[in-house]
Amino acid sequence: MSIRARDTLGGRAAIVGIGATEFSKDSGRSELKLAVEAVPAALDDAGLTPADVDGMVTFTMDTSPEITVAQACGMGELSFFSRVHYGGGAACATVQQAALAVATGVAEVVVCYRAFNERSGRRFGSGVQHREPSAEGVALGWSLPFGLLTPASWVAMAAQRYLHTHGLTPEAFGHVAVTARRHAATNPAAYFHQRPITLADHAASRWIVEPLRLLDCCQETDGGQALVVTTPERARDLPNPPAIVVAAAQGAGRAQEQMTSFYRDDLTGLPEMGVVARQLWRTSGLTPADIDVGILYDHFTPFVLMQLEEFGFCGKGEAADFVAGERLPLNTHGGQLGEAYLHGMNGIAEGVRQIRGTAVNQISGADRVLVTAGTGVPTSGLVLSGDD
């Protein structure tokens, strides 16, 4: 890999507003309505109005177009709008896109949002039901005929190889689930509020696709989450402490597919997150020892372990012991396993709360937070910090 200079994005944008709907299993309203609740809530939190917004970013999978949300929220002209592909891998990249626009003067106030009825409407966990002809569909054609129809089955392939290679049992994944549910139990916004679990509960939960059990798999959620990004200069005049974007990165590995990258030389890691990790450390000048809180994308527990290893928090095969030893506060909101599955956007909001000092499970002195997006797909990550 060639050596590249550090980029100049760090410190030139900040998250200044966060807003969300309630997280439920049946919202009873349209995805557009969810977006139009979350976006004004984020603007109110930022001390801004719809008239201040001149940019919007969302996911390619979102059914609520930028211009429609802008019109419904009472915004004026937009000078920037963008969408990011690859499902949950887009989460931190929405902030990266917003930060790039703000840093270059293309826009001054950019809203990032995601809203879906992922439980009462389309359920990603139900697997591939129909797909229009595409190159991605051709790639899936190597897996679907053999029964690998769902995200859980795709991840199970890598998870089984991970356990075999490192001589581990499925209990290794249980530490991630127990940690997430412990934090969710004290978070009133979490679906699993007041419902912690034990390793025994994890081991007793039913198989979904071996070696993954029910408690290794994230929820399906209805809801919306929005974030507001602007310049650090403007942020200092707003009511809440800003979360400065110290570094932002996207990554796709060699031989990358969407969750079915089974033809790589090694199935026990996440090369796409390795790309992100190298960029974040290079750009920020930080190391794992500098991170106070990790908000790691947890759609499935095995990929949390692999992320810790890709970022260098521990060696290969050592992440289960790392989590069990509580050597880094992880997913203090409960994650997607415990709070809600919002394609990772609620994790970014938790990162902002930790920087502000307002999280339900606040980590004392938290000043640098690592946030990651979807794994197994082209992905993204952020390092956030307080305004020094």
C-alpha positions as CSV (number, residue, x, y, z in Angstrom):
1,M,0.0,0.0,0.0
2,S,1.4,3.4,-0.9
3,I,2.1,6.0,1.8
4,R,-0.3,8.9,1.6
5,A,-0.2,12.3,3.3
6,R,-2.6,13.1,6.1
7,D,-5.7,14.8,4.7
8,T,-6.7,18.3,5.8
9,L,-10.4,17.7,6.8
10,G,-9.7,17.2,10.5
11,G,-11.0,20.0,12.7
12,R,-12.8,21.8,9.9
13,A,-16.4,20.6,10.8
14,A,-18.4,19.8,13.8
15,I,-21.6,18.0,14.8
16,V,-23.7,20.5,16.6
17,G,-27.2,19.0,16.7
18,I,-28.8,15.5,17.2
19,G,-32.4,14.6,17.1
20,A,-34.4,11.4,16.9
21,T,-37.9,9.9,17.0
22,E,-38.7,7.2,19.5
23,F,-37.4,3.8,18.6
24,S,-40.2,1.3,18.1
25,K,-41.4,-1.9,16.4
26,D,-44.4,-0.2,14.8
27,S,-44.1,3.6,14.3
28,G,-47.6,3.9,12.8
29,R,-46.5,6.6,10.4
30,S,-44.6,7.0,7.1
31,E,-40.8,7.1,6.8
32,L,-41.2,10.6,5.5
33,K,-43.0,11.6,8.7
34,L,-40.2,10.0,10.7
35,A,-37.6,12.0,8.9
36,V,-39.6,15.2,9.3
37,E,-39.7,14.6,13.1
38,A,-36.0,13.8,13.5
39,V,-34.6,16.6,11.3
40,P,-36.4,19.5,13.2
41,A,-35.5,17.9,16.5
42,A,-31.8,18.0,15.5
43,L,-32.1,21.6,14.4
44,D,-33.8,22.6,17.6
45,D,-31.0,20.9,19.5
46,A,-28.5,22.9,17.5
47,G,-30.2,26.2,18.1
48,L,-30.8,26.5,14.3
49,T,-33.9,26.8,12.1
50,P,-34.8,25.1,8.8
51,A,-33.9,28.4,7.1
52,D,-30.3,27.9,8.1
53,V,-29.9,24.6,6.3
54,D,-28.3,24.6,2.8
55,G,-27.2,21.0,2.6
56,M,-28.6,17.5,3.2
57,V,-27.1,14.0,3.1
58,T,-28.7,10.6,3.5
59,F,-28.5,7.0,2.4
60,T,-29.2,5.6,-1.1
61,M,-31.6,3.3,0.7
62,D,-33.7,6.1,2.3
63,T,-37.1,6.5,0.8
64,S,-37.4,10.2,1.7
65,P,-35.6,12.4,-0.9
66,E,-33.6,15.4,0.3
67,I,-35.7,17.9,-1.6
68,T,-38.9,16.4,-0.2
69,V,-37.6,16.5,3.4
70,A,-36.4,20.0,2.8
71,Q,-39.8,21.1,1.6
72,A,-41.7,19.4,4.4
73,C,-39.4,21.0,7.0
74,G,-39.7,24.5,5.6
75,M,-36.2,24.8,4.3
76,G,-35.1,27.1,1.5
77,E,-32.5,26.7,-1.2
78,L,-30.0,23.8,-1.0
79,S,-26.5,24.2,-2.4
80,F,-25.5,20.6,-1.6
81,F,-27.2,17.2,-1.5
82,S,-25.7,13.8,-1.5
83,R,-26.4,10.1,-0.9
84,V,-24.0,7.3,0.3
85,H,-24.4,3.7,-0.8
86,Y,-23.9,0.3,0.9
87,G,-26.5,0.3,3.7
88,G,-25.1,0.7,7.2
89,G,-21.7,1.3,5.8
90,A,-22.9,4.8,4.9
91,A,-23.5,6.1,8.4
92,C,-20.3,7.8,9.2
93,A,-19.8,8.7,5.6
94,T,-22.9,10.9,5.7
95,V,-21.0,13.0,8.2
96,Q,-17.9,12.8,6.1
97,Q,-19.8,14.1,3.1
98,A,-21.3,16.9,5.2
99,A,-17.9,17.8,6.7
100,L,-16.3,17.9,3.2
101,A,-19.1,20.3,2.1
102,V,-18.7,22.5,5.1
103,A,-14.9,22.5,5.0
104,T,-14.8,23.6,1.4
105,G,-17.5,26.2,1.7
106,V,-20.0,24.4,-0.6
107,A,-22.5,24.5,2.3
108,E,-22.5,25.9,5.8
109,V,-25.2,23.9,7.6
110,V,-25.7,20.3,6.5
111,V,-28.3,17.9,7.9
112,C,-27.6,14.1,7.8
113,Y,-30.6,11.8,8.3
114,R,-31.9,8.3,8.1
115,A,-35.5,7.3,8.6
116,F,-37.1,3.9,8.1
117,N,-39.8,1.4,9.2
118,E,-37.4,-1.5,9.3
119,R,-39.5,-3.5,11.6
120,S,-43.1,-2.8,10.5
121,G,-42.2,-2.3,6.8
122,R,-39.2,-3.7,5.0
123,R,-37.3,-6.2,7.2
124,F,-33.7,-6.5,6.2
125,G,-33.3,-9.6,8.3
126,S,-35.8,-11.5,6.1
127,G,-33.1,-11.7,3.4
128,V,-33.2,-11.3,-0.4
129,Q,-36.8,-11.5,-1.6
130,H,-36.4,-9.9,-5.0
131,R,-33.6,-8.0,-6.7
132,E,-33.4,-6.1,-10.0
133,P,-30.7,-7.2,-12.3
134,S,-27.3,-5.7,-11.3
135,A,-23.7,-6.5,-10.9
136,E,-24.3,-6.9,-7.1
137,G,-27.0,-9.4,-7.9
138,V,-24.6,-11.4,-9.9
139,A,-22.2,-11.5,-7.0
140,L,-25.0,-12.8,-4.7
141,G,-25.7,-15.5,-7.3
142,W,-22.6,-17.3,-6.0
143,S,-24.2,-17.6,-2.5
144,L,-28.0,-17.6,-2.7
145,P,-28.4,-20.9,-4.5
146,F,-26.6,-22.6,-1.6
147,G,-28.9,-21.3,1.1
148,L,-27.1,-18.1,2.1
149,L,-30.1,-15.9,1.9
150,T,-29.9,-13.5,4.8
151,P,-27.3,-11.1,6.4
152,A,-27.0,-13.5,9.4
153,S,-26.1,-16.4,7.1
154,W,-23.5,-14.3,5.3
155,V,-21.9,-13.2,8.5
156,A,-22.0,-16.7,9.9
157,M,-19.6,-17.9,7.3
158,A,-16.9,-15.5,8.5
159,A,-17.8,-16.0,12.2
160,Q,-17.4,-19.8,11.9
161,R,-14.0,-19.4,10.3
162,Y,-13.0,-16.9,13.0
163,L,-13.8,-19.3,15.8
164,H,-12.0,-22.2,14.1
165,T,-8.9,-20.2,13.4
166,H,-8.5,-18.8,16.9
167,G,-9.7,-21.9,18.8
168,L,-12.7,-20.2,20.3
169,T,-16.4,-21.1,21.0
170,P,-19.5,-19.1,20.4
171,E,-19.3,-17.8,24.0
172,A,-16.7,-15.4,22.6
173,F,-19.5,-13.5,20.9
174,G,-21.6,-13.4,24.1
175,H,-19.4,-10.8,25.8
176,V,-20.4,-8.3,23.1
177,A,-24.1,-9.0,23.6
178,V,-23.9,-8.8,27.4
179,T,-22.1,-5.5,27.2
180,A,-24.6,-3.9,24.9
181,R,-27.6,-5.1,26.8
182,R,-26.0,-3.9,30.1
183,H,-25.8,-0.4,28.7
184,A,-29.3,-0.6,27.1
185,A,-30.8,-1.6,30.4
186,T,-30.0,1.9,31.9
187,N,-31.0,3.8,28.7
188,P,-34.6,4.9,28.7
189,A,-34.5,5.4,24.9
190,A,-33.4,1.8,24.3
191,Y,-35.9,-0.9,23.3
192,F,-34.2,-3.3,25.8
193,H,-34.4,-0.7,28.7
194,Q,-34.3,-2.6,32.0
195,R,-33.6,-5.9,30.3
196,P,-29.9,-6.9,30.7
197,I,-28.8,-10.4,29.9
198,T,-26.1,-12.8,31.1
199,L,-23.7,-15.1,29.2
200,A,-26.0,-17.9,30.2
201,D,-28.9,-16.1,28.5
202,H,-26.8,-15.7,25.4
203,A,-25.9,-19.4,25.3
204,A,-29.5,-20.4,25.8
205,S,-30.9,-18.3,23.0
206,R,-31.9,-20.1,19.9
207,W,-29.7,-20.7,16.9
208,I,-30.3,-18.4,13.9
209,V,-27.4,-19.6,11.7
210,E,-24.6,-21.4,13.5
211,P,-22.5,-20.1,15.1
212,L,-24.9,-17.1,15.5
213,R,-27.6,-17.2,18.1
214,L,-30.6,-14.8,18.4
215,L,-28.7,-12.6,20.9
216,D,-25.8,-12.2,18.4
217,C,-28.1,-10.4,16.0
218,C,-29.2,-6.8,16.1
219,Q,-32.8,-5.6,16.3
220,E,-35.2,-4.4,13.5
221,T,-36.4,-0.9,14.3
222,D,-38.7,1.8,13.2
223,G,-37.4,5.3,13.7
224,G,-35.4,8.3,12.5
225,Q,-32.2,10.0,13.4
226,A,-30.7,13.3,12.2
227,L,-27.4,15.1,12.8
228,V,-26.5,18.7,12.0
229,V,-23.0,19.6,10.8
230,T,-21.5,23.1,10.5
231,T,-18.2,24.9,10.9
232,P,-16.4,25.0,14.2
233,E,-16.5,28.8,14.1
234,R,-20.3,28.8,13.8
235,A,-20.5,26.0,16.3
236,R,-19.0,28.1,19.1
237,D,-22.0,30.5,18.9
238,L,-24.5,27.6,19.4
239,P,-26.0,26.3,22.6
240,N,-24.3,22.8,22.9
241,P,-20.6,21.9,23.0
242,P,-19.6,20.8,19.5
243,A,-18.3,17.4,18.6
244,I,-15.4,18.2,16.3
245,V,-14.8,15.9,13.4
246,V,-11.1,15.0,14.0
247,A,-11.0,12.5,11.2
248,A,-13.5,10.8,8.8
249,A,-12.8,8.0,6.4
250,Q,-14.4,5.5,4.0
251,G,-13.0,2.1,3.1
252,A,-13.6,-0.8,0.7
253,G,-11.2,-3.8,0.7
254,R,-9.8,-5.8,-2.1
255,A,-12.3,-8.4,-3.5
256,Q,-15.0,-6.5,-1.7
257,E,-18.6,-7.6,-2.0
258,Q,-21.7,-6.7,0.0
259,M,-21.4,-9.0,3.0
260,T,-20.4,-12.0,0.8
261,S,-16.7,-11.4,0.4
262,F,-15.9,-15.1,0.8
263,Y,-13.2,-15.3,-1.9
264,R,-10.6,-13.3,0.0
265,D,-7.5,-15.0,1.3
266,D,-8.7,-14.6,5.0
267,L,-12.2,-14.6,6.3
268,T,-11.2,-13.8,9.9
269,G,-11.0,-10.0,9.5
270,L,-12.6,-7.0,8.0
271,P,-10.3,-5.5,5.4
272,E,-12.7,-2.7,4.6
273,M,-12.5,-1.6,8.2
274,G,-8.8,-1.9,8.1
275,V,-8.7,0.7,5.3
276,V,-10.8,3.0,7.5
277,A,-8.6,2.4,10.6
278,R,-5.4,3.2,8.8
279,Q,-6.9,6.4,7.4
280,L,-8.3,7.5,10.8
281,W,-5.1,6.9,12.7
282,R,-3.0,8.6,10.0
283,T,-5.3,11.6,9.6
284,S,-5.9,12.2,13.3
285,G,-2.4,11.3,14.5
286,L,-4.0,9.3,17.3
287,T,-3.6,5.7,18.4
288,P,-6.0,3.2,20.0
289,A,-4.6,4.3,23.4
290,D,-6.0,7.8,22.8
291,I,-9.6,6.7,22.4
292,D,-11.9,7.0,25.4
293,V,-15.1,5.4,24.1
294,G,-15.8,3.1,21.1
295,I,-19.1,3.1,19.4
296,L,-18.7,0.2,17.1
297,Y,-21.3,-1.0,14.6
298,D,-22.9,-4.1,16.0
299,H,-25.3,-5.6,13.6
300,F,-23.7,-8.9,14.5
301,T,-21.5,-9.6,17.5
302,P,-18.6,-11.3,15.7
303,F,-17.9,-8.2,13.6
304,V,-17.4,-6.1,16.8
305,L,-14.6,-8.4,17.8
306,M,-13.0,-8.2,14.3
307,Q,-13.3,-4.4,14.3
308,L,-11.4,-4.1,17.6
309,E,-8.6,-6.2,16.1
310,E,-8.6,-4.2,12.8
311,F,-8.1,-1.0,14.7
312,G,-5.3,-2.4,16.8
313,F,-6.9,-2.3,20.2
314,C,-5.8,-5.9,20.6
315,G,-4.2,-8.8,18.7
316,K,-5.9,-11.2,16.3
317,G,-8.2,-13.6,18.2
318,E,-7.9,-11.5,21.5
319,A,-10.9,-9.3,21.2
320,A,-13.3,-11.5,23.2
321,D,-11.0,-11.2,26.2
322,F,-10.6,-7.5,25.5
323,V,-14.3,-7.0,25.7
324,A,-14.7,-9.3,28.7
325,G,-12.0,-7.3,30.5
326,E,-13.9,-4.0,29.8
327,R,-10.7,-2.4,28.6
328,L,-12.6,0.1,26.4
329,P,-16.1,1.4,27.1
330,L,-18.2,0.0,24.2
331,N,-21.5,1.0,22.8
332,T,-22.6,3.0,25.8
333,H,-26.1,3.6,24.4
334,G,-26.7,-0.2,24.0
335,G,-25.8,-0.3,20.4
336,Q,-28.0,-1.8,17.7
337,L,-28.2,-4.9,19.8
338,G,-29.8,-3.0,22.7
339,E,-30.9,0.5,21.8
340,A,-32.1,0.4,18.2
341,Y,-31.0,-0.5,14.7
342,L,-30.9,2.8,12.8
343,H,-28.1,1.9,10.4
344,G,-25.6,3.2,12.8
345,M,-26.9,6.8,12.9
346,N,-27.9,6.5,16.6
347,G,-24.4,5.4,17.4
348,I,-23.0,8.7,16.0
349,A,-25.5,10.6,18.2
350,E,-24.2,8.6,21.2
351,G,-20.7,9.7,20.3
352,V,-21.8,13.3,20.3
353,R,-23.5,12.9,23.8
354,Q,-20.3,11.4,25.2
355,I,-18.3,14.4,24.0
356,R,-21.0,16.8,25.4
357,G,-21.0,14.9,28.7
358,T,-24.8,14.2,28.5
359,A,-24.9,10.4,27.8
360,V,-27.0,8.2,30.1
361,N,-24.0,6.0,30.6
362,Q,-21.5,8.8,30.6
363,I,-17.8,8.0,30.6
364,S,-15.9,10.4,32.8
365,G,-13.5,12.5,30.9
366,A,-14.6,11.2,27.5
367,D,-12.9,13.5,24.9
368,R,-12.1,11.3,22.0
369,V,-14.7,8.9,20.6
370,L,-14.3,6.4,17.7
371,V,-17.5,5.7,15.8
372,T,-17.8,3.1,13.0
373,A,-20.4,2.2,10.4
374,G,-21.5,-1.1,8.8
375,T,-19.1,-3.9,8.5
376,G,-18.9,-6.6,5.8
377,V,-19.8,-3.9,3.3
378,P,-17.8,-0.8,2.1
379,T,-17.8,1.2,5.3
380,S,-16.8,4.4,7.1
381,G,-15.7,5.7,10.4
382,L,-15.2,8.9,12.5
383,V,-13.1,10.2,15.3
384,L,-14.9,12.9,17.3
385,S,-13.5,15.1,20.0
386,G,-14.4,18.1,22.2
387,D,-13.5,21.6,21.1
388,D,-10.1,22.2,22.7
